[in-house]
Amino acid sequence: MPNDIANRALLGRRTMLKAAAAATAVGAVPGLQSAVWAAGSDKPEKDEVRIGFIPLTDCASVVMASVLGFDKKYGVKIVPTKEASWAGVRDKLVNGELDMAHVLYGLIYGVHLGTGGPKKDMAVLMALNNNGQAITLSKALADKGAVDGPSLSKLMATEKREYTFAGTFPTGTHAMWMHYWLAAAGINPLSGAKLITVPPPQMVANMRVGNMDGFCVGEPWNHRAIMDGIGITANTTQDIWKDHPEKVLGTTNDFVKKNPNTTRAVMMAVLEASQWIDAGLQNKMKMAETVAQKAYINTSVDAINQRILGRYQNGLGKTWDDPNHMKFFNDGAVNFPYLSDGMWFLTQHKRWGLLKEHPDYLAVAQQVNQIALYKDVASAMKINVPKDSMRSSKLIDGVVWDGKNPKAYADGFKIKA
């Protein structure tokens, strides 16, 4: 009997999701909610969902889900909430001031294991974007010939002083990209450099006054540094790892348990916004105009609109078209919460001493990444789902990550804590 009840509940959820997805295909339909929620049990538990975000281009799918009204199609109202720092996002997720957040992948894992902050069971609902961050070096360094990893390493070996580099949160993506990039160039980020934490919107101002030699952050702040004449792009993060995981839609495990229908509704709205952004040039330009506004990123549109189209410049006269620019959907490949993606961040946390012992990498990823829930939503929306929850990639140093032996991978690097 319990299995029959569970099966009927699952069938009800899928019926609701398919009805909502069908309505999506033809636009908003009068009476949709009453049709979808006829049985009552699948109605979202919360009418409003507060989703925190940091002023970065990759908050766009959350913002556009709200601005374009995709949230209302699924019976919820997304309230995007601008936050000042990733530490603030972490604290508000943990204490319940925020329901969900546009958030760093590694931050969610750090909170789940209690690394550098309060410990709470967390959930990655879906990935929000791949690619689209960068390593920026100061113009002062570039003027001395340090324009990439090898030339930076050479300068640091000859001009000995303390070099300072910034990430945005200790366990987050940008800190890990910066650590990995420095190490790939033969620079130990722990003993050979000073690493500090700076909120994304403050990166450019801090570099302008000489507080750091380089930083890793999301757009538009790397391009902004070029526009302001104070920094150059040494590498994009897609140079470090093509189609790497970046921000996620994150929440607490408690929220998912207490609000399963609300969670699904928000995921559908954000997935539809992701599809919309990647659908073409016109949509991307509209997105750039929207998120540039004061309520969101608070910068000029031209700081955003080039790199989201893959039109790059490095600040030294080089320009190129990058096919691996920031993606929000990419036929569903972006959004699937691969277990191996979450596990990779744990390997780097162990590599750099943030974790003292090896965790059970796979078990932690299975706890955090809500794969069954994502598949349920994606199936209803007819979005492609990969066959395998692991994926394989070769990073900038030539080392392949496939999730198969995370302990050996974490221990196998020459430069580590």
VOGU-3710 file (C-alpha; in Angstrom, 3 decimals, decimal comma):
1> mpndianral> 0,000/0,000/0,000  2,702/2,582/0,819  4,285/1,893/-2,580  0,904/2,419/-4,294  0,523/5,767/-2,538  4,069/6,798/-3,466  3,517/5,773/-7,085  0,276/7,733/-7,293  2,014/10,780/-5,798  4,831/10,524/-8,331
11> lgrrtmlkaa> 2,338/10,119/-11,159  0,488/13,196/-9,898  3,670/15,236/-9,841  4,571/14,151/-13,359  1,082/14,986/-14,588  1,428/18,449/-13,058  4,864/18,973/-14,573  3,746/17,826/-18,026  0,710/20,083/-17,909  2,887/23,041/-16,974
21> aaatavgavp> 5,434/22,169/-19,643  2,706/21,873/-22,266  1,400/25,276/-21,268  4,927/26,637/-21,569  5,133/25,503/-25,179  2,208/27,703/-26,161  2,757/30,560/-23,700  0,703/31,524/-20,656  -2,728/29,911/-20,645  -5,676/31,386/-18,703
31> glqsavwaag> -6,748/29,038/-15,944  -3,474/27,105/-16,070  -3,037/26,986/-12,319  -6,535/25,720/-11,662  -6,028/23,016/-14,298  -2,618/22,010/-13,004  -3,467/22,118/-9,325  -6,913/20,523/-9,645  -5,955/17,670/-7,325  -4,591/20,148/-4,793
41> sdkpekdevr> -1,646/18,050/-3,697  0,794/19,378/-6,288  0,256/23,082/-5,638  3,478/24,869/-4,651  3,745/25,118/-0,895  5,054/28,696/-1,081  3,700/31,525/-3,218  6,912/33,556/-3,097  10,460/32,254/-3,317  13,340/34,519/-2,315
51> igfipltdca> 16,376/33,722/-4,460  19,625/35,428/-3,577  22,079/36,474/-6,274  25,419/38,261/-6,603  25,849/40,929/-9,329  27,330/38,703/-12,036  26,248/37,953/-15,598  25,492/34,353/-14,659  22,628/35,396/-12,366  20,692/35,974/-15,603
61> svvmasvlgf> 18,483/32,870/-15,677  17,142/33,580/-12,186  16,533/37,254/-13,031  14,930/36,542/-16,409  12,671/33,831/-14,954  11,223/36,599/-12,784  11,298/39,477/-15,293  9,713/37,466/-18,132  7,075/35,885/-15,894  8,113/32,263/-16,381
71> dkkygvkivp> 7,733/31,815/-12,617  4,037/32,671/-12,709  3,364/29,911/-15,247  4,328/27,413/-12,589  2,413/29,012/-9,732  5,224/30,800/-7,900  6,691/34,281/-7,682  10,495/34,476/-7,762  11,832/37,427/-5,780  15,476/38,011/-6,842
81> tkeaswagvr> 17,399/39,362/-3,848  20,666/41,199/-4,481  23,374/40,251/-1,992  26,696/41,895/-1,187  28,954/38,859/-0,762  29,046/35,078/-1,027  29,494/34,868/2,751  26,212/36,756/3,061  24,526/34,354/0,645  25,831/31,413/2,669
91> dklvngeldm> 24,584/32,806/5,976  21,142/33,705/4,638  20,687/30,274/3,049  21,639/28,572/6,288  19,360/30,704/8,490  16,421/30,653/6,061  16,351/34,331/5,075  16,835/33,101/1,498  14,929/30,131/0,098  17,408/29,477/-2,709
101> ahvlygliyg> 20,362/31,187/-4,351  22,373/31,655/-7,513  25,473/30,354/-5,818  29,003/29,015/-6,212  29,135/25,235/-6,673  31,927/24,810/-4,128  30,165/27,006/-1,564  27,274/24,540/-1,366  29,697/21,652/-0,831  31,668/23,652/1,720
111> vhlgtggpkk> 28,541/24,284/3,800  27,427/20,657/3,489  30,728/19,479/5,006  31,168/22,413/7,380  34,306/23,647/5,608  34,974/27,252/6,558  31,528/27,943/7,970  28,382/26,480/9,491  27,524/22,878/8,605  24,105/22,185/7,110
121> dmavlmalnn> 22,738/19,598/4,680  22,559/21,317/1,298  21,166/20,663/-2,182  22,313/21,455/-5,714  19,121/21,515/-7,797  20,696/22,266/-11,187  23,650/23,995/-12,775  22,971/27,546/-14,004  25,876/28,047/-16,395  29,082/26,670/-17,852
131> ngqaitlska> 32,167/28,757/-18,646  32,368/32,556/-18,705  34,756/33,503/-15,874  38,363/34,637/-16,261  41,753/35,240/-14,683  42,585/38,951/-14,748  46,129/40,226/-14,188  46,891/43,852/-13,405  48,063/46,157/-16,172  51,155/46,785/-14,064
141> ladkgavdgp> 52,063/43,088/-14,279  51,292/42,985/-17,998  53,611/45,952/-18,553  56,398/43,796/-17,055  55,604/40,922/-19,422  53,332/38,813/-17,200  50,398/38,125/-19,515  49,711/34,434/-18,855  50,659/31,656/-16,419  54,178/30,868/-17,697
151> slsklmatek> 55,220/34,515/-18,042  53,789/35,298/-14,602  55,797/32,415/-13,136  58,957/33,748/-14,782  58,397/37,269/-13,430  57,648/35,992/-9,912  60,896/33,998/-9,970  62,979/37,056/-10,871  61,160/39,900/-9,138  60,720/38,517/-5,645
161> reytfagtfp> 58,047/40,146/-3,501  54,655/39,168/-2,112  52,134/38,633/-4,909  48,458/38,881/-4,022  45,632/37,211/-5,910  41,916/37,264/-5,149  39,048/34,815/-5,344  35,486/35,393/-4,221  34,945/32,719/-1,526  37,379/30,192/0,011
171> tgthamwmhy> 35,628/26,994/-1,163  34,058/28,533/-4,272  34,685/28,183/-7,967  36,835/31,293/-8,463  39,216/30,393/-5,645  39,579/26,896/-7,112  40,159/28,187/-10,669  42,807/30,589/-9,354  44,520/27,865/-7,308  44,437/25,439/-10,252
181> wlaaaginpl> 45,688/28,005/-12,778  48,603/29,128/-10,611  49,604/25,521/-9,884  49,412/24,619/-13,591  51,992/27,378/-14,172  54,249/25,950/-11,456  53,289/28,513/-8,795  52,268/27,138/-5,397  49,220/29,247/-4,470  49,725/28,549/-0,758
191> sgaklitvpp> 53,445/29,108/-0,280  54,269/31,195/-3,339  51,480/33,755/-3,249  48,959/35,423/-0,977  45,311/34,646/-1,677  42,553/36,922/-0,441  38,758/36,977/-0,675  36,991/39,913/-2,321  33,287/40,145/-3,328  32,848/40,175/-7,149
201> pqmvanmrvg> 31,596/43,769/-7,584  34,598/45,058/-5,572  37,296/43,353/-7,651  37,902/46,173/-10,119  38,010/48,873/-7,431  40,514/46,854/-5,385  42,769/46,287/-8,384  42,576/49,980/-9,271  44,100/50,946/-5,903  46,740/48,204/-6,059
211> nmdgfcvgep> 45,354/45,757/-3,513  45,987/42,739/-5,743  48,056/41,575/-8,683  45,345/39,405/-10,150  41,897/37,991/-9,548  39,480/35,356/-10,720  35,843/36,362/-10,965  32,785/36,025/-13,155  31,802/38,485/-15,831  31,314/41,342/-16,343
221> wnhraimdgi> 34,120/42,269/-13,959  36,995/40,894/-16,065  35,841/42,822/-19,127  35,175/45,851/-16,904  38,851/45,785/-15,829  39,861/45,953/-19,499  37,409/48,770/-20,240  38,800/50,719/-17,280  42,390/50,141/-18,443  43,557/48,491/-15,214
231> gitanttqdi> 43,678/44,780/-16,102  44,143/42,202/-18,849  42,617/38,755/-19,383  45,357/36,142/-18,961  43,041/33,153/-19,447  39,350/32,452/-19,500  38,131/29,695/-17,201  37,008/27,725/-20,258  40,736/27,659/-21,111  41,241/25,944/-17,751
241> wkdhpekvlg> 38,347/23,504/-18,185  36,115/23,579/-21,246  32,416/23,594/-20,270  33,272/23,639/-16,583  30,523/23,793/-13,949  30,068/27,242/-12,458  27,051/28,626/-10,575  24,199/26,416/-9,385  20,685/26,854/-8,122  21,292/25,899/-4,514
251> ttndfvkknp> 19,213/25,515/-1,392  19,078/23,560/1,847  18,018/19,941/1,996  15,299/20,994/4,458  13,763/23,356/1,906  13,514/20,605/-0,714  11,905/18,208/1,777  9,385/20,752/3,047  8,628/22,355/-0,335  9,007/19,733/-3,080
261> nttravmmav> 6,367/21,234/-5,372  7,750/24,752/-4,950  11,232/23,449/-5,727  10,051/21,810/-8,950  8,134/24,914/-10,003  11,189/27,148/-9,548  13,427/24,689/-11,401  11,048/24,696/-14,354  10,883/28,481/-14,457  14,686/28,814/-14,333
271> leasqwidag> 15,155/26,069/-16,927  12,777/27,844/-19,267  14,666/31,107/-18,745  17,924/29,247/-19,499  16,447/27,971/-22,759  15,234/31,453/-23,611  18,636/33,106/-23,053  20,464/30,594/-25,250  17,813/30,735/-27,990  19,475/33,529/-29,959
281> lqnkmkmaet> 21,242/36,864/-30,300  18,160/38,988/-29,671  17,416/37,229/-26,374  21,004/37,564/-25,196  20,965/41,290/-25,926  17,672/41,700/-24,081  19,143/39,770/-21,171  22,233/42,015/-21,114  20,070/45,159/-21,090  18,031/43,754/-18,218
291> vaqkayints> 20,752/42,464/-15,889  22,920/45,590/-16,441  20,282/47,629/-14,587  20,949/49,052/-11,117  18,693/46,491/-9,432  20,908/43,671/-10,685  24,546/44,106/-11,800  24,613/47,914/-12,015  27,056/48,358/-14,887  26,978/49,426/-18,527
301> vdainqrilg> 25,402/47,102/-21,085  28,605/47,095/-23,129  30,462/45,553/-20,182  28,183/42,511/-20,532  27,033/42,089/-24,113  30,310/41,184/-25,867  31,485/38,219/-23,844  28,054/36,596/-23,654  28,275/36,389/-27,453  31,805/34,956/-27,310
311> ryqnglgktw> 33,455/38,174/-28,528  36,610/38,471/-26,489  39,556/40,853/-26,203  42,452/40,510/-23,779  43,223/44,173/-23,188  46,509/43,942/-25,123  45,108/44,184/-28,647  44,207/40,539/-29,167  40,597/39,732/-30,117  38,954/36,379/-30,758
321> ddpnhmkffn> 35,612/34,618/-31,058  35,275/31,946/-28,392  32,729/29,180/-29,110  32,996/28,108/-25,462  31,606/31,312/-24,001  29,101/31,388/-21,149  26,229/28,967/-21,799  23,002/28,772/-19,827  21,297/25,786/-21,492  23,142/24,289/-24,488
331> dgavnfpyls> 20,403/21,717/-25,177  20,281/20,732/-21,502  24,001/19,898/-21,237  24,602/22,871/-18,919  21,957/22,206/-16,321  22,358/18,532/-15,419  23,933/18,281/-11,924  26,702/15,783/-12,733  27,973/13,926/-9,683  31,532/14,210/-10,995
341> dgmwfltqhk> 31,253/18,027/-11,063  30,468/18,170/-7,354  33,156/15,602/-6,588  35,779/17,677/-8,422  35,359/20,568/-6,007  35,836/18,168/-3,094  39,095/16,904/-4,645  40,373/20,475/-4,814  39,249/21,231/-1,260  41,315/18,209/-0,181
351> rwgllkehpd> 44,226/19,179/-2,446  44,520/22,627/-0,853  44,012/21,544/2,755  40,445/22,778/3,192  39,542/19,161/3,961  41,970/17,331/6,238  40,798/13,837/5,294  39,361/12,322/2,137  35,549/12,401/2,273  33,408/9,702/0,680
361> ylavaqqvnq> 33,394/11,681/-2,558  30,606/9,835/-4,346  28,348/9,559/-1,296  28,594/13,304/-0,612  27,798/14,153/-4,236  24,811/11,792/-4,160  23,543/13,534/-1,019  23,909/17,040/-2,450  23,128/16,814/-6,175  19,415/16,251/-6,703
371> ialykdvasa> 19,692/14,090/-9,805  16,369/12,222/-9,480  14,504/15,493/-8,973  16,255/17,091/-11,943  15,466/14,116/-14,187  11,809/14,314/-13,155  11,620/17,991/-14,130  13,669/17,605/-17,316  11,592/14,646/-18,467  8,391/16,644/-18,084
381> mkinvpkdsm> 9,880/19,524/-20,063  11,297/17,161/-22,728  14,837/18,365/-21,979  17,700/16,040/-22,842  19,363/14,281/-19,918  22,783/12,616/-20,249  22,952/8,853/-19,817  25,759/9,016/-17,263  25,978/11,108/-14,098  29,771/11,301/-14,548
391> rssklidgvv> 31,628/13,150/-17,288  35,246/13,273/-18,390  37,339/16,380/-19,122  40,998/17,252/-19,669  42,032/20,408/-17,809  44,670/23,016/-18,673  47,527/20,976/-17,155  46,664/17,923/-19,263  45,264/15,949/-16,319  41,995/14,126/-17,007
401> wdgknpkaya> 39,157/14,209/-14,477  36,432/11,574/-14,827  35,255/11,000/-11,256  36,371/7,368/-11,183  39,129/7,558/-8,569  38,801/10,868/-6,754  41,176/9,986/-3,906  44,037/9,154/-6,293  43,226/12,232/-8,377  43,351/14,565/-5,354
411> dgfkika> 46,619/13,015/-4,128  48,220/12,893/-7,573  49,099/16,551/-8,052  52,718/17,628/-7,595  51,702/21,012/-6,180  49,295/20,718/-3,248  48,991/21,562/0,432
//
